[in-house]
Amino acid sequence: MSAFLLTDQPIDTTAFAHALRRDEAGGYCSFEGWVRNHSDGQDVLGLDYQAYRPLAEAEALAVLREAETRFEIIAASAIHRFGSLAIGDMAVWIGVSAAHRDGAFLACRFVIDELKRRVPIWKRERYADGHSEWIACHDTEL
C-alpha cells in the first residue's frame, strides 16, 4: 500500500520506512533530498516550498501507485516538506521495498523523478546576495 505525506515539519522516516518492511521483501531502497548551499554558481541560504495540497497529494499517490504497477516492488512511500527549509534539512524522502534490489532501485529513481516532474510543489531559492528566485522543480538537474 502506497503512502504519501506532505508536511511542514522535519521529516521523520521511521514509521514510513518501518511500514515498508515486509516478510516478502528482500530489498529496500531509499532516497533523501537535502537542501544544499549552492545552485547554479550562487550561494544558497535556504529554500521555501509551496504546494497545492489537494492536487499534490493526489498526484503523488498516483506516482506511487504507478511505480507499484510498473516495477516489481511490494510498496513505495514518499514524504515531501513545504515551508521554509534551512541548509541541510531533508526536503524529500522516498522509500521502496521489493523482493529483489533491482525493482527497488528502479522504482525509487522513477518516484523521485516523477514527483519532481508531475507534483505541484514549487521551490524558491533564497540566495546569499539577498535575492530569491522561484525554480521549477522539473527543470532542475537529474
N, CA, C and O atoms as CSV, one atom per row, in Angstrom:
chain,resi,resn,atom,element,x,y,z
A,1,MET,N,N,0.844,-1.192,0.000
A,1,MET,CA,C,0.000,0.000,0.000
A,1,MET,C,C,0.883,1.247,0.000
A,1,MET,O,O,1.801,1.364,0.811
A,2,SER,N,N,0.609,2.147,-0.885
A,2,SER,CA,C,1.378,3.385,-1.009
A,2,SER,C,C,0.969,4.384,0.054
A,2,SER,O,O,-0.170,4.396,0.521
A,3,ALA,N,N,1.933,5.229,0.427
A,3,ALA,CA,C,1.648,6.301,1.385
A,3,ALA,C,C,2.444,7.533,0.989
A,3,ALA,O,O,3.607,7.442,0.596
A,4,PHE,N,N,1.792,8.693,1.100
A,4,PHE,CA,C,2.456,9.970,0.831
A,4,PHE,C,C,2.086,10.945,1.932
A,4,PHE,O,O,0.938,11.001,2.372
A,5,LEU,N,N,3.079,11.716,2.374
A,5,LEU,CA,C,2.860,12.744,3.386
A,5,LEU,C,C,3.458,14.045,2.894
A,5,LEU,O,O,4.622,14.090,2.497
A,6,LEU,N,N,2.667,15.101,2.920
A,6,LEU,CA,C,3.118,16.458,2.653
A,6,LEU,C,C,3.081,17.167,3.999
A,6,LEU,O,O,2.019,17.288,4.610
A,7,THR,N,N,4.247,17.640,4.468
A,7,THR,CA,C,4.330,18.143,5.834
A,7,THR,C,C,5.177,19.400,5.937
A,7,THR,O,O,6.097,19.614,5.148
A,8,ASP,N,N,4.849,20.228,6.924
A,8,ASP,CA,C,5.673,21.399,7.207
A,8,ASP,C,C,6.618,21.135,8.386
A,8,ASP,O,O,7.287,22.050,8.867
A,9,GLN,N,N,6.667,19.898,8.840
A,9,GLN,CA,C,7.524,19.502,9.955
A,9,GLN,C,C,8.767,18.781,9.430
A,9,GLN,O,O,8.747,18.238,8.325
A,10,PRO,N,N,9.854,18.773,10.220
A,10,PRO,CA,C,11.028,17.995,9.801
A,10,PRO,C,C,10.630,16.544,9.507
A,10,PRO,O,O,9.795,15.961,10.199
A,11,ILE,N,N,11.232,15.993,8.490
A,11,ILE,CA,C,10.876,14.647,8.046
A,11,ILE,C,C,11.433,13.604,9.009
A,11,ILE,O,O,12.627,13.578,9.308
A,12,ASP,N,N,10.537,12.748,9.482
A,12,ASP,CA,C,10.906,11.586,10.289
A,12,ASP,C,C,10.493,10.365,9.480
A,12,ASP,O,O,9.302,10.110,9.299
A,13,THR,N,N,11.455,9.623,9.001
A,13,THR,CA,C,11.182,8.494,8.115
A,13,THR,C,C,10.864,7.207,8.869
A,13,THR,O,O,10.503,6.211,8.242
A,14,THR,N,N,10.986,7.199,10.176
A,14,THR,CA,C,10.895,5.969,10.955
A,14,THR,C,C,9.648,5.152,10.653
A,14,THR,O,O,9.759,3.987,10.273
A,15,ALA,N,N,8.476,5.729,10.812
A,15,ALA,CA,C,7.230,4.974,10.621
A,15,ALA,C,C,7.051,4.564,9.161
A,15,ALA,O,O,6.608,3.450,8.880
A,16,PHE,N,N,7.393,5.458,8.229
A,16,PHE,CA,C,7.234,5.142,6.813
A,16,PHE,C,C,8.170,4.018,6.395
A,16,PHE,O,O,7.754,3.096,5.693
A,17,ALA,N,N,9.427,4.082,6.818
A,17,ALA,CA,C,10.392,3.032,6.469
A,17,ALA,C,C,9.996,1.708,7.121
A,17,ALA,O,O,10.098,0.652,6.496
A,18,HIS,N,N,9.551,1.761,8.358
A,18,HIS,CA,C,9.140,0.541,9.059
A,18,HIS,C,C,7.953,-0.129,8.356
A,18,HIS,O,O,7.883,-1.356,8.274
A,19,ALA,N,N,7.029,0.682,7.854
A,19,ALA,CA,C,5.852,0.138,7.167
A,19,ALA,C,C,6.229,-0.584,5.873
A,19,ALA,O,O,5.458,-1.411,5.383
A,20,LEU,N,N,7.393,-0.286,5.318
A,20,LEU,CA,C,7.839,-0.935,4.091
A,20,LEU,C,C,8.504,-2.286,4.348
A,20,LEU,O,O,8.740,-3.053,3.415
A,21,ARG,N,N,8.803,-2.574,5.608
A,21,ARG,CA,C,9.408,-3.869,5.940
A,21,ARG,C,C,8.340,-4.951,5.853
A,21,ARG,O,O,7.346,-4.918,6.578
A,22,ARG,N,N,8.554,-5.887,4.977
A,22,ARG,CA,C,7.613,-6.988,4.766
A,22,ARG,C,C,8.400,-8.284,4.712
A,22,ARG,O,O,9.567,-8.288,4.318
A,23,ASP,N,N,7.771,-9.382,5.105
A,23,ASP,CA,C,8.444,-10.677,5.065
A,23,ASP,C,C,8.845,-11.065,3.649
A,23,ASP,O,O,9.844,-11.758,3.455
A,24,GLU,N,N,8.075,-10.624,2.659
A,24,GLU,CA,C,8.365,-10.968,1.273
A,24,GLU,C,C,9.399,-10.036,0.636
A,24,GLU,O,O,9.816,-10.259,-0.501
A,25,ALA,N,N,9.812,-9.000,1.360
A,25,ALA,CA,C,10.787,-8.035,0.834
A,25,ALA,C,C,12.211,-8.498,1.122
A,25,ALA,O,O,12.561,-8.797,2.264
A,26,GLY,N,N,13.009,-8.552,0.088
A,26,GLY,CA,C,14.421,-8.866,0.249
A,26,GLY,C,C,15.295,-7.646,0.053
A,26,GLY,O,O,16.495,-7.678,0.328
A,27,GLY,N,N,14.682,-6.557,-0.430
A,27,GLY,CA,C,15.451,-5.348,-0.696
A,27,GLY,C,C,14.666,-4.101,-0.361
A,27,GLY,O,O,13.435,-4.087,-0.395
A,28,TYR,N,N,15.397,-3.062,-0.041
A,28,TYR,CA,C,14.818,-1.758,0.296
A,28,TYR,C,C,15.756,-0.705,-0.273
A,28,TYR,O,O,16.976,-0.819,-0.159
A,29,CYS,N,N,15.184,0.304,-0.876
A,29,CYS,CA,C,15.972,1.411,-1.405
A,29,CYS,C,C,15.304,2.701,-0.965
A,29,CYS,O,O,14.078,2.815,-0.987
A,30,SER,N,N,16.112,3.667,-0.568
A,30,SER,CA,C,15.545,4.967,-0.204
A,30,SER,C,C,16.387,6.081,-0.804
A,30,SER,O,O,17.555,5.898,-1.149
A,31,PHE,N,N,15.761,7.228,-0.914
A,31,PHE,CA,C,16.425,8.435,-1.395
A,31,PHE,C,C,16.064,9.566,-0.458
A,31,PHE,O,O,14.902,9.719,-0.080
A,32,GLU,N,N,17.051,10.360,-0.080
A,32,GLU,CA,C,16.830,11.581,0.695
A,32,GLU,C,C,17.356,12.756,-0.112
A,32,GLU,O,O,18.491,12.737,-0.587
A,33,GLY,N,N,16.524,13.779,-0.262
A,33,GLY,CA,C,16.948,15.005,-0.919
A,33,GLY,C,C,17.092,16.089,0.131
A,33,GLY,O,O,16.152,16.363,0.877
A,34,TRP,N,N,18.267,16.709,0.196
A,34,TRP,CA,C,18.571,17.723,1.213
A,34,TRP,C,C,18.749,19.090,0.575
A,34,TRP,O,O,19.062,19.195,-0.611
A,35,VAL,N,N,18.551,20.123,1.354
A,35,VAL,CA,C,18.791,21.495,0.908
A,35,VAL,C,C,20.304,21.716,0.893
A,35,VAL,O,O,20.972,21.566,1.916
A,36,ARG,N,N,20.828,22.071,-0.264
A,36,ARG,CA,C,22.270,22.310,-0.386
A,36,ARG,C,C,22.559,23.810,-0.374
A,36,ARG,O,O,21.649,24.629,-0.508
A,37,ASN,N,N,23.821,24.154,-0.213
A,37,ASN,CA,C,24.207,25.557,-0.036
A,37,ASN,C,C,24.572,26.279,-1.326
A,37,ASN,O,O,25.124,27.379,-1.276
A,38,HIS,N,N,24.279,25.691,-2.471
A,38,HIS,CA,C,24.592,26.335,-3.748
A,38,HIS,C,C,23.637,25.867,-4.836
A,38,HIS,O,O,23.030,24.800,-4.741
A,39,SER,N,N,23.518,26.694,-5.876
A,39,SER,CA,C,22.727,26.346,-7.048
A,39,SER,C,C,23.160,27.235,-8.199
A,39,SER,O,O,23.157,28.460,-8.085
A,40,ASP,N,N,23.529,26.620,-9.295
A,40,ASP,CA,C,23.943,27.358,-10.495
A,40,ASP,C,C,24.957,28.457,-10.184
A,40,ASP,O,O,24.838,29.577,-10.681
A,41,GLY,N,N,25.947,28.135,-9.368
A,41,GLY,CA,C,27.013,29.079,-9.057
A,41,GLY,C,C,26.665,30.132,-8.025
A,41,GLY,O,O,27.468,31.030,-7.770
A,42,GLN,N,N,25.495,30.048,-7.428
A,42,GLN,CA,C,25.092,31.031,-6.414
A,42,GLN,C,C,25.059,30.372,-5.037
A,42,GLN,O,O,24.692,29.205,-4.900
A,43,ASP,N,N,25.446,31.138,-4.026
A,43,ASP,CA,C,25.354,30.663,-2.649
A,43,ASP,C,C,23.895,30.716,-2.205
A,43,ASP,O,O,23.240,31.750,-2.335
A,44,VAL,N,N,23.391,29.607,-1.684
A,44,VAL,CA,C,22.009,29.499,-1.248
A,44,VAL,C,C,21.958,29.475,0.274
A,44,VAL,O,O,22.738,28.773,0.918
A,45,LEU,N,N,21.033,30.247,0.848
A,45,LEU,CA,C,20.851,30.289,2.305
A,45,LEU,C,C,19.752,29.345,2.773
A,45,LEU,O,O,19.759,28.897,3.919
A,46,GLY,N,N,18.811,29.043,1.887
A,46,GLY,CA,C,17.703,28.166,2.242
A,46,GLY,C,C,16.693,28.119,1.116
A,46,GLY,O,O,16.850,28.780,0.090
A,47,LEU,N,N,15.643,27.321,1.324
A,47,LEU,CA,C,14.588,27.153,0.327
A,47,LEU,C,C,13.227,27.350,0.963
A,47,LEU,O,O,13.048,27.128,2.161
A,48,ASP,N,N,12.278,27.766,0.158
A,48,ASP,CA,C,10.875,27.817,0.545
A,48,ASP,C,C,10.107,26.962,-0.450
A,48,ASP,O,O,10.214,27.153,-1.661
A,49,TYR,N,N,9.329,26.014,0.072
A,49,TYR,CA,C,8.485,25.172,-0.768
A,49,TYR,C,C,7.031,25.543,-0.552
A,49,TYR,O,O,6.594,25.753,0.579
A,50,GLN,N,N,6.285,25.621,-1.647
A,50,GLN,CA,C,4.839,25.777,-1.590
A,50,GLN,C,C,4.216,24.663,-2.408
A,50,GLN,O,O,4.810,24.170,-3.367
A,51,ALA,N,N,3.016,24.277,-2.020
A,51,ALA,CA,C,2.336,23.194,-2.721
A,51,ALA,C,C,0.848,23.481,-2.794
A,51,ALA,O,O,0.276,24.120,-1.911
A,52,TYR,N,N,0.239,23.003,-3.853
A,52,TYR,CA,C,-1.206,22.979,-3.934
A,52,TYR,C,C,-1.610,21.624,-3.370
A,52,TYR,O,O,-1.642,20.622,-4.084
A,53,ARG,N,N,-1.918,21.613,-2.073
A,53,ARG,CA,C,-2.059,20.377,-1.304
A,53,ARG,C,C,-3.002,19.332,-1.908
A,53,ARG,O,O,-2.586,18.183,-2.062
A,54,PRO,N,N,-4.253,19.668,-2.258
A,54,PRO,CA,C,-5.150,18.608,-2.757
A,54,PRO,C,C,-4.597,17.891,-3.995
A,54,PRO,O,O,-4.638,16.664,-4.077
A,55,LEU,N,N,-4.092,18.652,-4.936
A,55,LEU,CA,C,-3.563,18.053,-6.154
A,55,LEU,C,C,-2.212,17.391,-5.900
A,55,LEU,O,O,-1.934,16.328,-6.453
A,56,ALA,N,N,-1.377,18.001,-5.077
A,56,ALA,CA,C,-0.063,17.415,-4.766
A,56,ALA,C,C,-0.221,16.044,-4.131
A,56,ALA,O,O,0.474,15.101,-4.510
A,57,GLU,N,N,-1.124,15.926,-3.172
A,57,GLU,CA,C,-1.331,14.639,-2.500
A,57,GLU,C,C,-1.901,13.599,-3.468
A,57,GLU,O,O,-1.455,12.451,-3.473
A,58,ALA,N,N,-2.858,13.982,-4.267
A,58,ALA,CA,C,-3.466,13.051,-5.218
A,58,ALA,C,C,-2.458,12.609,-6.278
A,58,ALA,O,O,-2.379,11.422,-6.595
A,59,GLU,N,N,-1.697,13.537,-6.821
A,59,GLU,CA,C,-0.749,13.193,-7.884
A,59,GLU,C,C,0.429,12.388,-7.334
A,59,GLU,O,O,0.922,11.485,-8.010
A,60,ALA,N,N,0.883,12.698,-6.132
A,60,ALA,CA,C,1.970,11.918,-5.530
A,60,ALA,C,C,1.533,10.470,-5.306
A,60,ALA,O,O,2.296,9.540,-5.567
A,61,LEU,N,N,0.311,10.284,-4.824
A,61,LEU,CA,C,-0.197,8.917,-4.662
A,61,LEU,C,C,-0.317,8.206,-6.009
A,61,LEU,O,O,-0.070,7.004,-6.099
A,62,ALA,N,N,-0.691,8.935,-7.045
A,62,ALA,CA,C,-0.772,8.347,-8.376
A,62,ALA,C,C,0.613,7.897,-8.851
A,62,ALA,O,O,0.747,6.840,-9.466
A,63,VAL,N,N,1.624,8.687,-8.569
A,63,VAL,CA,C,3.002,8.317,-8.930
A,63,VAL,C,C,3.409,7.044,-8.197
A,63,VAL,O,O,3.972,6.132,-8.804
A,64,LEU,N,N,3.128,6.975,-6.899
A,64,LEU,CA,C,3.497,5.797,-6.111
A,64,LEU,C,C,2.767,4.552,-6.609
A,64,LEU,O,O,3.363,3.481,-6.719
A,65,ARG,N,N,1.494,4.692,-6.905
A,65,ARG,CA,C,0.721,3.544,-7.424
A,65,ARG,C,C,1.230,3.115,-8.804
A,65,ARG,O,O,1.276,1.926,-9.118
A,66,GLU,N,N,1.607,4.091,-9.611
A,66,GLU,CA,C,2.168,3.767,-10.924
A,66,GLU,C,C,3.473,2.990,-10.768
A,66,GLU,O,O,3.722,2.042,-11.513
A,67,ALA,N,N,4.304,3.385,-9.811
A,67,ALA,CA,C,5.552,2.656,-9.552
A,67,ALA,C,C,5.259,1.218,-9.164
A,67,ALA,O,O,5.970,0.299,-9.571
A,68,GLU,N,N,4.205,1.024,-8.371
A,68,GLU,CA,C,3.851,-0.333,-7.949
A,68,GLU,C,C,3.411,-1.208,-9.117
A,68,GLU,O,O,3.606,-2.423,-9.084
A,69,THR,N,N,2.821,-0.610,-10.143
A,69,THR,CA,C,2.387,-1.403,-11.292
A,69,THR,C,C,3.486,-1.552,-12.343
A,69,THR,O,O,3.510,-2.548,-13.067
A,70,ARG,N,N,4.397,-0.577,-12.440
A,70,ARG,CA,C,5.437,-0.618,-13.475
A,70,ARG,C,C,6.649,-1.450,-13.089
A,70,ARG,O,O,7.333,-1.990,-13.959
A,71,PHE,N,N,6.920,-1.559,-11.803
A,71,PHE,CA,C,8.131,-2.221,-11.340
A,71,PHE,C,C,7.769,-3.379,-10.420
A,71,PHE,O,O,6.680,-3.419,-9.847
A,72,GLU,N,N,8.679,-4.301,-10.291
A,72,GLU,CA,C,8.454,-5.444,-9.418
A,72,GLU,C,C,8.789,-5.054,-7.983
A,72,GLU,O,O,9.849,-5.393,-7.457
A,73,ILE,N,N,7.849,-4.328,-7.362
A,73,ILE,CA,C,8.041,-3.874,-5.989
A,73,ILE,C,C,6.848,-4.284,-5.143
A,73,ILE,O,O,5.801,-4.680,-5.655
A,74,ILE,N,N,7.033,-4.181,-3.853
A,74,ILE,CA,C,5.975,-4.515,-2.907
A,74,ILE,C,C,5.225,-3.260,-2.479
A,74,ILE,O,O,3.996,-3.256,-2.417
A,75,ALA,N,N,5.964,-2.204,-2.187
A,75,ALA,CA,C,5.335,-0.956,-1.740
A,75,ALA,C,C,6.299,0.208,-1.934
A,75,ALA,O,O,7.514,0.022,-2.005
A,76,ALA,N,N,5.735,1.417,-2.019
A,76,ALA,CA,C,6.527,2.636,-2.148
A,76,ALA,C,C,5.868,3.734,-1.328
A,76,ALA,O,O,4.641,3.823,-1.266
A,77,SER,N,N,6.684,4.565,-0.702
A,77,SER,CA,C,6.186,5.687,0.095
A,77,SER,C,C,7.052,6.918,-0.143
A,77,SER,O,O,8.199,6.817,-0.578
A,78,ALA,N,N,6.475,8.089,0.154
A,78,ALA,CA,C,7.221,9.331,-0.020
A,78,ALA,C,C,6.744,10.377,0.983
A,78,ALA,O,O,5.590,10.382,1.410
A,79,ILE,N,N,7.664,11.256,1.339
A,79,ILE,CA,C,7.368,12.401,2.210
A,79,ILE,C,C,8.001,13.620,1.546
A,79,ILE,O,O,9.138,13.549,1.080
A,80,HIS,N,N,7.278,14.732,1.499
A,80,HIS,CA,C,7.837,15.977,0.962
A,80,HIS,C,C,7.512,17.103,1.919
A,80,HIS,O,O,6.393,17.198,2.422
A,81,ARG,N,N,8.488,17.954,2.169
A,81,ARG,CA,C,8.301,19.131,3.020
A,81,ARG,C,C,7.717,20.287,2.220
A,81,ARG,O,O,7.830,20.346,0.996
A,82,PHE,N,N,7.089,21.203,2.952
A,82,PHE,CA,C,6.764,22.521,2.419
A,82,PHE,C,C,7.072,23.523,3.516
A,82,PHE,O,O,7.275,23.151,4.671
A,83,GLY,N,N,7.106,24.790,3.149
A,83,GLY,CA,C,7.504,25.826,4.099
A,83,GLY,C,C,8.973,26.178,3.920
A,83,GLY,O,O,9.584,25.832,2.909
A,84,SER,N,N,9.546,26.880,4.922
A,84,SER,CA,C,10.940,27.319,4.856
A,84,SER,C,C,11.871,26.237,5.387
A,84,SER,O,O,11.660,25.698,6.474
A,85,LEU,N,N,12.899,25.928,4.609
A,85,LEU,CA,C,13.883,24.921,4.984
A,85,LEU,C,C,15.269,25.547,4.992
A,85,LEU,O,O,15.573,26.436,4.196
A,86,ALA,N,N,16.099,25.068,5.900
A,86,ALA,CA,C,17.472,25.550,6.040
A,86,ALA,C,C,18.424,24.594,5.328
A,86,ALA,O,O,18.045,23.481,4.964
A,87,ILE,N,N,19.648,25.036,5.138
A,87,ILE,CA,C,20.685,24.193,4.561
A,87,ILE,C,C,20.795,22.918,5.400
A,87,ILE,O,O,20.855,22.973,6.629
A,88,GLY,N,N,20.821,21.784,4.727
A,88,GLY,CA,C,20.942,20.501,5.405
A,88,GLY,C,C,19.628,19.839,5.749
A,88,GLY,O,O,19.603,18.643,6.041
A,89,ASP,N,N,18.522,20.591,5.721
A,89,ASP,CA,C,17.215,19.982,6.001
A,89,ASP,C,C,16.861,18.979,4.906
A,89,ASP,O,O,17.211,19.163,3.740
A,90,MET,N,N,16.166,17.921,5.299
A,90,MET,CA,C,15.672,16.970,4.318
A,90,MET,C,C,14.393,17.542,3.714
A,90,MET,O,O,13.455,17.888,4.431
A,91,ALA,N,N,14.368,17.637,2.392
A,91,ALA,CA,C,13.212,18.184,1.682
A,91,ALA,C,C,12.291,17.091,1.171
A,91,ALA,O,O,11.081,17.290,1.064
A,92,VAL,N,N,12.865,15.931,0.854
A,92,VAL,CA,C,12.067,14.839,0.301
A,92,VAL,C,C,12.691,13.506,0.680
A,92,VAL,O,O,13.912,13.387,0.781
A,93,TRP,N,N,11.841,12.504,0.890
A,93,TRP,CA,C,12.277,11.139,1.172
A,93,TRP,C,C,11.410,10.191,0.358
A,93,TRP,O,O,10.192,10.352,0.281
A,94,ILE,N,N,12.054,9.204,-0.246
A,94,ILE,CA,C,11.377,8.153,-0.991
A,94,ILE,C,C,11.842,6.823,-0.409
A,94,ILE,O,O,13.027,6.657,-0.121
A,95,GLY,N,N,10.929,5.880,-0.233
A,95,GLY,CA,C,11.295,4.531,0.199
A,95,GLY,C,C,10.543,3.504,-0.623
A,95,GLY,O,O,9.360,3.673,-0.920
A,96,VAL,N,N,11.242,2.432,-0.990
A,96,VAL,CA,C,10.656,1.374,-1.810
A,96,VAL,C,C,11.138,0.027,-1.288
A,96,VAL,O,O,12.326,-0.153,-1.020
A,97,SER,N,N,10.209,-0.922,-1.146
A,97,SER,CA,C,10.601,-2.291,-0.807
A,97,SER,C,C,10.221,-3.213,-1.963
A,97,SER,O,O,9.241,-2.986,-2.672
A,98,ALA,N,N,11.024,-4.254,-2.127
A,98,ALA,CA,C,10.827,-5.184,-3.234
A,98,ALA,C,C,11.401,-6.545,-2.866
A,98,ALA,O,O,12.196,-6.667,-1.934
A,99,ALA,N,N,10.996,-7.546,-3.597
A,99,ALA,CA,C,11.562,-8.872,-3.375
A,99,ALA,C,C,13.051,-8.871,-3.718
A,99,ALA,O,O,13.843,-9.550,-3.065
A,100,HIS,N,N,13.427,-8.108,-4.743
A,100,HIS,CA,C,14.816,-8.034,-5.197
A,100,HIS,C,C,15.246,-6.580,-5.361
A,100,HIS,O,O,14.413,-5.703,-5.587
A,101,ARG,N,N,16.537,-6.331,-5.247
A,101,ARG,CA,C,17.054,-4.964,-5.245
A,101,ARG,C,C,16.784,-4.193,-6.527
A,101,ARG,O,O,16.531,-2.990,-6.475
A,102,ASP,N,N,16.830,-4.853,-7.673
A,102,ASP,CA,C,16.689,-4.145,-8.941
A,102,ASP,C,C,15.380,-3.368,-9.012
A,102,ASP,O,O,15.372,-2.198,-9.395
A,103,GLY,N,N,14.278,-4.010,-8.647
A,103,GLY,CA,C,12.990,-3.324,-8.662
A,103,GLY,C,C,12.970,-2.140,-7.714
A,103,GLY,O,O,12.414,-1.090,-8.036
A,104,ALA,N,N,13.579,-2.308,-6.541
A,104,ALA,CA,C,13.609,-1.219,-5.553
A,104,ALA,C,C,14.401,-0.023,-6.075
A,104,ALA,O,O,13.956,1.118,-5.954
A,105,PHE,N,N,15.580,-0.285,-6.660
A,105,PHE,CA,C,16.395,0.808,-7.196
A,105,PHE,C,C,15.684,1.531,-8.334
A,105,PHE,O,O,15.625,2.760,-8.351
A,106,LEU,N,N,15.149,0.776,-9.279
A,106,LEU,CA,C,14.484,1.387,-10.436
A,106,LEU,C,C,13.262,2.194,-10.014
A,106,LEU,O,O,13.057,3.310,-10.492
A,107,ALA,N,N,12.461,1.641,-9.133
A,107,ALA,CA,C,11.248,2.333,-8.699
A,107,ALA,C,C,11.575,3.589,-7.899
A,107,ALA,O,O,10.894,4.605,-8.036
A,108,CYS,N,N,12.603,3.530,-7.072
A,108,CYS,CA,C,12.984,4.703,-6.269
A,108,CYS,C,C,13.360,5.872,-7.189
A,108,CYS,O,O,12.933,7.005,-6.965
A,109,ARG,N,N,14.145,5.595,-8.205
A,109,ARG,CA,C,14.535,6.636,-9.159
A,109,ARG,C,C,13.313,7.171,-9.916
A,109,ARG,O,O,13.176,8.379,-10.113
A,110,PHE,N,N,12.437,6.269,-10.332
A,110,PHE,CA,C,11.222,6.667,-11.028
A,110,PHE,C,C,10.378,7.595,-10.149
A,110,PHE,O,O,9.903,8.629,-10.621
A,111,VAL,N,N,10.189,7.237,-8.887
A,111,VAL,CA,C,9.329,8.024,-7.995
A,111,VAL,C,C,9.877,9.433,-7.814
A,111,VAL,O,O,9.119,10.394,-7.947
A,112,ILE,N,N,11.168,9.594,-7.515
A,112,ILE,CA,C,11.679,10.956,-7.303
A,112,ILE,C,C,11.596,11.767,-8.598
A,112,ILE,O,O,11.233,12.943,-8.571
A,113,ASP,N,N,11.927,11.150,-9.717
A,113,ASP,CA,C,11.856,11.890,-10.986
A,113,ASP,C,C,10.426,12.312,-11.314
A,113,ASP,O,O,10.200,13.440,-11.751
A,114,GLU,N,N,9.462,11.422,-11.110
A,114,GLU,CA,C,8.068,11.744,-11.422
A,114,GLU,C,C,7.465,12.724,-10.414
A,114,GLU,O,O,6.650,13.564,-10.794
A,115,LEU,N,N,7.850,12.632,-9.140
A,115,LEU,CA,C,7.359,13.627,-8.175
A,115,LEU,C,C,7.805,15.011,-8.596
A,115,LEU,O,O,7.012,15.953,-8.590
A,116,LYS,N,N,9.080,15.140,-8.965
A,116,LYS,CA,C,9.602,16.445,-9.382
A,116,LYS,C,C,8.930,16.933,-10.658
A,116,LYS,O,O,8.718,18.133,-10.831
A,117,ARG,N,N,8.599,16.012,-11.546
A,117,ARG,CA,C,8.019,16.385,-12.837
A,117,ARG,C,C,6.529,16.686,-12.759
A,117,ARG,O,O,6.051,17.597,-13.434
A,118,ARG,N,N,5.784,15.938,-11.948
A,118,ARG,CA,C,4.315,15.984,-12.015
A,118,ARG,C,C,3.605,16.628,-10.834
A,118,ARG,O,O,2.483,17.111,-10.989
A,119,VAL,N,N,4.211,16.649,-9.686
A,119,VAL,CA,C,3.508,17.086,-8.479
A,119,VAL,C,C,3.651,18.604,-8.307
A,119,VAL,O,O,4.762,19.129,-8.386
A,120,PRO,N,N,2.536,19.314,-8.072
A,120,PRO,CA,C,2.586,20.773,-7.963
A,120,PRO,C,C,3.178,21.250,-6.624
A,120,PRO,O,O,2.472,21.672,-5.709
A,121,ILE,N,N,4.509,21.158,-6.569
A,121,ILE,CA,C,5.284,21.689,-5.448
A,121,ILE,C,C,6.313,22.619,-6.059
A,121,ILE,O,O,7.051,22.226,-6.962
A,122,TRP,N,N,6.367,23.860,-5.567
A,122,TRP,CA,C,7.256,24.866,-6.127
A,122,TRP,C,C,8.314,25.242,-5.111
A,122,TRP,O,O,8.069,25.247,-3.905
A,123,LYS,N,N,9.500,25.557,-5.620
A,123,LYS,CA,C,10.655,25.839,-4.776
A,123,LYS,C,C,11.183,27.242,-5.054
A,123,LYS,O,O,11.393,27.620,-6.206
A,124,ARG,N,N,11.396,28.010,-3.983
A,124,ARG,CA,C,12.050,29.319,-4.093
A,124,ARG,C,C,13.395,29.224,-3.396
A,124,ARG,O,O,13.476,28.871,-2.220
A,125,GLU,N,N,14.439,29.540,-4.128
A,125,GLU,CA,C,15.774,29.564,-3.538
A,125,GLU,C,C,16.043,30.955,-2.990
A,125,GLU,O,O,15.775,31.960,-3.649
A,126,ARG,N,N,16.581,31.001,-1.765
A,126,ARG,CA,C,16.988,32.263,-1.136
A,126,ARG,C,C,18.508,32.341,-1.176
A,126,ARG,O,O,19.199,31.488,-0.619
A,127,TYR,N,N,19.026,33.385,-1.847
A,127,TYR,CA,C,20.458,33.493,-2.107
A,127,TYR,C,C,21.160,34.416,-1.110
A,127,TYR,O,O,20.540,35.280,-0.490
A,128,ALA,N,N,22.473,34.207,-0.974
A,128,ALA,CA,C,23.286,34.980,-0.036
A,128,ALA,C,C,23.340,36.460,-0.396
A,128,ALA,O,O,23.547,37.298,0.481
A,129,ASP,N,N,23.157,36.796,-1.671
A,129,ASP,CA,C,23.216,38.209,-2.065
A,129,ASP,C,C,21.910,38.955,-1.791
A,129,ASP,O,O,21.794,40.140,-2.103
A,130,GLY,N,N,20.911,38.251,-1.200
A,130,GLY,CA,C,19.673,38.909,-0.797
A,130,GLY,C,C,18.491,38.691,-1.715
A,130,GLY,O,O,17.359,38.956,-1.308
A,131,HIS,N,N,18.694,38.228,-2.912
A,131,HIS,CA,C,17.543,38.000,-3.794
A,131,HIS,C,C,17.087,36.540,-3.683
A,131,HIS,O,O,17.789,35.685,-3.143
A,132,SER,N,N,15.903,36.295,-4.205
A,132,SER,CA,C,15.359,34.939,-4.229
A,132,SER,C,C,14.734,34.702,-5.592
A,132,SER,O,O,14.416,35.639,-6.324
A,133,GLU,N,N,14.564,33.424,-5.914
A,133,GLU,CA,C,14.042,33.080,-7.232
A,133,GLU,C,C,13.246,31.785,-7.146
A,133,GLU,O,O,13.682,30.810,-6.534
A,134,TRP,N,N,12.059,31.793,-7.778
A,134,TRP,CA,C,11.263,30.573,-7.869
A,134,TRP,C,C,11.864,29.692,-8.940
A,134,TRP,O,O,12.178,30.151,-10.038
A,135,ILE,N,N,12.021,28.419,-8.609
A,135,ILE,CA,C,12.635,27.448,-9.502
A,135,ILE,C,C,11.615,26.353,-9.788
A,135,ILE,O,O,11.002,25.816,-8.866
A,136,ALA,N,N,11.433,26.026,-11.047
A,136,ALA,CA,C,10.564,24.903,-11.404
A,136,ALA,C,C,11.313,23.621,-11.092
A,136,ALA,O,O,12.379,23.378,-11.659
A,137,CYS,N,N,10.781,22.802,-10.208
A,137,CYS,CA,C,11.464,21.573,-9.806
A,137,CYS,C,C,11.725,20.653,-10.973
A,137,CYS,O,O,12.745,19.965,-11.002
A,138,HIS,N,N,10.826,20.627,-11.935
A,138,HIS,CA,C,11.010,19.728,-13.071
A,138,HIS,C,C,12.106,20.196,-14.017
A,138,HIS,O,O,12.518,19.443,-14.899
A,139,ASP,N,N,12.585,21.422,-13.851
A,139,ASP,CA,C,13.663,21.936,-14.708
A,139,ASP,C,C,15.034,21.742,-14.076
A,139,ASP,O,O,16.043,22.093,-14.689
A,140,THR,N,N,15.097,21.194,-12.871
A,140,THR,CA,C,16.371,21.033,-12.197
A,140,THR,C,C,17.113,19.807,-12.723
A,140,THR,O,O,16.538,18.967,-13.415
A,141,GLU,N,N,18.381,19.722,-12.388
A,141,GLU,CA,C,19.211,18.590,-12.826
A,141,GLU,C,C,18.690,17.292,-12.275
A,141,GLU,O,O,18.104,17.260,-11.193
A,142,LEU,N,N,18.900,16.212,-13.013
A,142,LEU,CA,C,18.530,14.869,-12.557
A,142,LEU,C,C,19.592,14.339,-11.632
A,142,LEU,O,O,19.474,13.219,-11.134
